[in-house]
Amino acid sequence: MIVTTGNKPSDETVALAHSYASALDAPYIIRKKRAIATLRADYGVDEVLVCADRVTLHVEDQEFFFHPSMANTRIKRLKSGENDVVIERTGVRPGDTVLDCTLGLGSDAIVFAHAVGETGRVIGLESSPVIALLVQRGLQEVSVDTQAVNVAMRRVEVLCADHLDYLRAQPDKSVDVIYFDPMFRRTVQKTQYMEPLRHLGDDRPLSEAAIEEARRVARRRIVLKERWYSKEFARLGFFIPKKSTGTINYGVIDLEEGQGGEPS
């Protein structure tokens, strides 16, 4: 990877590029009005991070930038009294501590942060350093037209970490809800926006060891989001409380019931 700027950088964007380069331990390259394809060829890299008015990651012929995406719409719906399927399945409520083990773009984490409120806490884990950095800074810097979304974004804590390593280091019963959504790495449909993440993301299946640690660390519930037909639910011991009405479904391990899965 290399880090550069737009074709007409200001002093601020040059400084920003240097800060990203330092954080990612990647070289900063002066743009000199070269095309992205030219930079890739000149330096023999696939990934080019461009710091301009919007920080954009170019991966081969695709590009990625942070945006709250559907979190904006979902929070608007919650504020109008509608249900959100992820909040319903996870049972997240005000004051909770939520651990999102597969942060990705951060959309679910933003909605969690809205649901837990100012007394709660949301921690998002992302194993890719560049995705973690882009999302972390985006959550702090990007603003949308809904103030509740801006407030929620600022609450999300991003850590660049492997979720199994992180879980092993946590005390027993230290968070309320643990959430796994490996789907963003294996999207049902290929889209221009998601392809860079497929290239950079960790596509390993969830391990039984991770679920075992999650059972120890969570106080109330563990939730897995997967394709509706996925065998991962059964393999990892998740109960499916409701049939899918679309392409995805949610499996639950309800620890409060003490039965390892099926909630009341």
C-alpha positions in Angstrom: 0.0 0.0 0.0 1.0 3.6 -0.6 -0.6 6.8 0.7 -1.0 9.9 -1.4 -3.2 13.0 -1.9 -5.5 14.4 -4.6 -4.1 16.2 -7.5 -4.3 19.7 -5.9 -3.5 19.0 -2.2 -3.8 21.6 0.5 -1.4 21.7 3.4 -4.1 20.1 5.5 -4.5 17.1 3.2 -0.8 16.6 2.9 -0.6 16.6 6.7 -3.6 14.2 6.8 -1.9 11.9 4.3 1.3 11.8 6.4 -0.8 10.9 9.5 -2.4 8.0 7.6 0.9 6.8 6.3 2.4 6.8 9.7 -0.6 5.0 11.3 -0.5 2.3 8.5 3.3 2.1 8.3 3.0 2.8 4.6 5.0 5.2 2.4 3.7 8.6 1.6 4.1 9.4 -2.1 3.8 12.8 -3.7 1.0 12.6 -6.3 2.5 14.8 -9.1 -0.9 14.6 -10.8 -0.4 10.9 -11.7 -3.4 8.6 -12.2 -4.1 5.9 -9.6 -3.3 3.2 -12.2 0.0 4.9 -12.9 0.9 5.0 -9.2 0.0 1.4 -8.8 2.3 0.5 -11.7 5.1 2.8 -10.6 5.2 1.4 -7.1 4.0 -2.2 -7.6 1.1 -2.0 -5.2 -2.6 -3.0 -5.4 -3.8 -0.5 -2.8 -3.6 3.3 -2.9 -5.1 5.4 -0.1 -5.9 8.9 -1.4 -6.4 11.8 1.1 -8.5 14.6 -0.2 -11.8 16.1 0.8 -12.8 12.5 1.2 -10.3 9.8 2.1 -10.7 7.0 -0.4 -9.1 3.6 -0.6 -8.5 2.3 -4.2 -8.1 -1.4 -4.5 -7.3 -2.5 -8.0 -10.1 -0.9 -10.1 -12.5 -0.4 -7.1 -12.7 2.3 -4.5 -14.0 2.5 -0.9 -14.7 5.3 1.5 -16.5 5.4 4.8 -20.2 6.2 5.0 -22.7 5.3 7.7 -24.8 3.7 4.9 -28.1 2.1 6.1 -27.4 3.1 9.7 -28.7 6.5 8.8 -32.1 5.2 7.6 -32.3 2.6 10.4 -31.9 5.1 13.2 -34.4 7.4 11.6 -36.9 4.5 11.6 -36.1 3.6 15.3 -36.7 7.3 16.2 -40.1 7.1 14.5 -41.1 4.0 16.5 -40.4 1.3 14.0 -38.5 -1.9 14.8 -35.0 -2.8 13.7 -34.4 -6.5 13.1 -30.8 -6.5 14.5 -31.9 -4.7 17.7 -34.8 -7.1 18.0 -32.6 -10.2 17.7 -29.8 -8.9 19.9 -32.1 -7.5 22.5 -29.7 -4.5 22.9 -31.1 -1.9 25.3 -30.1 1.4 27.0 -27.0 1.1 29.2 -25.7 -2.2 27.6 -22.1 -2.9 26.6 -22.1 -4.4 23.1 -19.1 -6.1 21.5 -19.3 -6.2 17.6 -16.6 -8.8 16.7 -16.7 -8.2 13.0 -17.1 -4.4 12.6 -16.6 -4.1 8.8 -18.2 -0.9 7.7 -19.6 -0.2 11.2 -23.3 0.1 10.2 -24.6 -2.3 12.9 -22.3 -0.8 15.5 -23.7 2.7 14.8 -27.2 1.4 15.4 -26.1 -0.4 18.5 -24.6 2.9 19.8 -27.9 4.6 19.2 -29.7 1.9 21.1 -27.4 1.7 24.1 -27.5 5.5 24.6 -25.1 7.7 26.4 -24.9 5.3 29.4 -23.9 2.3 27.2 -20.8 1.3 25.3 -20.1 -0.2 21.8 -16.8 -1.7 20.9 -16.1 -2.7 17.3 -13.3 -5.1 16.4 -11.8 -5.1 12.9 -8.8 -7.2 11.9 -7.8 -5.2 8.8 -5.7 -2.2 9.8 -6.7 -0.1 6.9 -10.4 -0.8 7.2 -10.2 -0.2 11.0 -8.4 3.1 10.5 -10.8 4.4 7.8 -13.9 3.4 9.8 -12.5 4.8 13.1 -11.7 8.2 11.5 -14.9 8.2 9.5 -17.0 7.6 12.6 -15.4 10.7 14.2 -15.3 13.0 11.2 -18.2 12.3 8.9 -21.5 14.0 9.5 -25.0 13.4 8.1 -28.3 15.2 8.3 -29.5 13.3 11.3 -28.0 14.4 14.6 -28.8 11.2 16.4 -26.7 9.3 13.8 -23.8 11.7 14.3 -24.0 11.2 18.1 -24.1 7.5 17.7 -21.1 7.4 15.3 -19.0 9.3 17.9 -19.8 6.7 20.5 -18.4 3.7 18.7 -15.0 2.5 19.9 -12.9 0.9 17.1 -10.1 -1.5 17.9 -7.9 -3.2 15.3 -7.8 -6.7 16.7 -8.5 -10.3 15.9 -11.7 -11.1 17.7 -10.5 -14.5 19.2 -7.4 -12.9 20.6 -9.5 -10.0 22.0 -12.1 -12.3 23.6 -9.4 -14.5 25.2 -8.1 -11.4 27.0 -11.5 -10.3 28.4 -12.9 -11.0 31.9 -15.8 -13.4 32.4 -19.3 -11.8 31.9 -17.8 -8.4 31.0 -20.2 -7.4 28.1 -23.9 -7.8 27.7 -24.2 -8.8 24.0 -21.7 -10.1 21.5 -22.4 -9.9 17.8 -20.8 -11.6 14.8 -21.5 -10.6 11.2 -19.0 -12.2 8.9 -21.4 -11.6 5.9 -19.9 -8.4 4.7 -16.8 -10.3 3.7 -18.9 -12.8 1.7 -21.7 -10.7 0.2 -24.6 -12.3 -1.6 -24.2 -9.9 -4.5 -21.0 -8.4 -5.7 -21.1 -4.6 -5.6 -18.6 -2.0 -6.5 -18.7 -0.6 -2.9 -18.1 -4.0 -1.2 -15.5 -5.5 -3.5 -12.5 -3.7 -1.8 -13.6 -5.2 1.5 -13.8 -8.7 0.0 -10.2 -8.2 -1.1 -8.9 -6.9 2.3 -11.2 -8.7 4.7 -10.6 -11.9 6.8 -12.7 -14.6 5.1 -12.0 -17.3 7.6 -15.1 -19.0 9.1 -15.9 -18.3 12.7 -14.2 -20.8 15.0 -15.7 -22.9 17.7 -13.1 -21.5 20.0 -14.4 -17.9 19.3 -17.9 -19.0 20.2 -16.6 -20.8 23.4 -14.9 -17.6 24.5 -17.9 -15.5 23.6 -20.0 -17.7 25.9 -17.6 -16.9 28.7 -17.4 -13.2 28.1 -21.1 -12.4 27.3 -23.6 -11.9 30.1 -26.8 -12.1 28.1 -26.7 -13.0 24.4 -24.6 -13.9 21.4 -26.0 -13.3 17.9 -24.7 -14.5 14.6 -25.9 -13.0 11.3 -25.5 -15.3 8.2 -27.3 -16.4 5.1 -30.6 -18.0 5.8 -29.5 -21.4 4.6 -26.1 -21.3 6.4 -24.9 -24.4 8.2 -22.9 -22.2 10.5 -25.8 -21.8 12.9 -25.9 -25.5 13.6 -22.2 -26.0 13.5 -21.6 -23.3 16.2 -24.7 -24.0 18.4 -27.0 -21.1 17.5 -30.8 -21.3 17.8 -32.8 -19.6 15.0 -35.8 -18.0 16.8 -37.6 -16.9 13.6 -37.7 -18.1 10.0 -36.0 -15.8 7.4 -38.1 -13.6 5.2 -35.1 -12.7 3.0 -31.6 -13.8 2.2 -30.2 -13.5 5.8 -31.1 -14.7 9.2 -30.0 -14.4 12.8 -29.0 -17.2 15.2 -29.1 -16.7 19.0 -27.4 -18.1 22.0 -29.4 -16.9 25.0 -27.2 -17.2 28.0 -29.8 -16.0 30.5 -31.9 -19.1 29.9 -28.9 -21.3 30.7 -29.8 -23.7 27.9 -27.1 -22.7 25.5 -29.4 -21.3 22.8 -33.1 -21.4 22.7 -34.7 -18.3 24.3 -38.1 -18.2 25.8 
